[in-house]
Amino acid sequence: MCEVCKKFGDELPWKSVDDIPELAEVLREVSRDTRNWVTAYRCVQCGQGWEERYESRGHSDVPTLKKIKKQEE
């Protein structure tokens, strides 16, 4: 995992990729599911996957950014 991805926890509630410029610089969108409000990203430095998902909390939908765990082979 690269130094940028290491700086951030596994889950960042209330944050989208655009809220974290340092992380946004190294992430590239790989897929988008507009029906479910989910976007997948991959780090260009280390390949770490990230998922931005909007979840209902209280009276609104808020973003949550999560690292995608790699499946062990």
C-alpha positions in Angstrom: 0.0 0.0 0.0 1.4 3.4 -0.9 2.0 6.2 1.6 -1.1 8.2 0.5 -3.5 5.2 1.0 -1.8 4.3 4.3 -2.7 7.8 5.7 -6.4 7.0 5.7 -8.4 4.5 7.7 -10.5 1.7 6.2 -13.7 3.7 6.4 -14.2 7.5 6.2 -17.8 8.3 7.0 -19.2 11.6 5.8 -16.4 11.9 3.2 -16.4 11.6 -0.6 -13.3 11.4 -2.8 -13.7 15.1 -3.6 -13.5 16.0 0.1 -9.9 14.6 0.3 -7.7 16.3 -2.4 -4.6 14.3 -1.5 -6.4 11.0 -2.1 -8.3 12.3 -5.1 -5.0 12.9 -6.9 -4.1 9.2 -6.9 -7.5 7.6 -7.4 -9.0 6.9 -10.8 -12.6 5.9 -11.3 -13.0 2.3 -12.5 -16.8 1.9 -12.4 -20.0 3.7 -11.4 -23.4 2.3 -10.5 -25.7 5.3 -10.7 -28.7 3.3 -9.7 -27.2 2.5 -6.3 -25.0 5.6 -5.9 -21.8 3.6 -5.8 -18.5 4.5 -7.4 -15.4 2.3 -7.4 -11.9 3.8 -7.6 -8.4 2.3 -7.8 -5.1 4.0 -6.6 -2.7 4.5 -9.5 0.3 4.1 -7.1 -0.5 0.9 -5.3 -3.7 -0.6 -6.8 -5.7 -0.2 -3.6 -9.4 -0.3 -4.3 -11.8 2.3 -2.8 -15.6 2.5 -2.8 -17.6 5.7 -2.5 -21.2 4.9 -1.5 -24.1 7.2 -0.4 -26.0 5.8 2.6 -29.2 7.1 4.2 -28.5 8.6 7.6 -31.1 10.6 9.4 -32.8 12.9 6.9 -30.3 12.7 4.1 -28.0 10.5 2.1 -24.3 11.0 3.0 -21.1 9.7 1.4 -18.9 7.1 2.9 -15.5 6.2 1.5 -14.2 2.7 2.2 -11.1 0.7 1.3 -12.0 -2.4 -0.6 -10.5 -5.4 1.1 -8.5 -7.6 -1.2 -9.6 -11.2 -1.3 -6.9 -13.7 -0.3 -6.1 -16.2 -3.1 
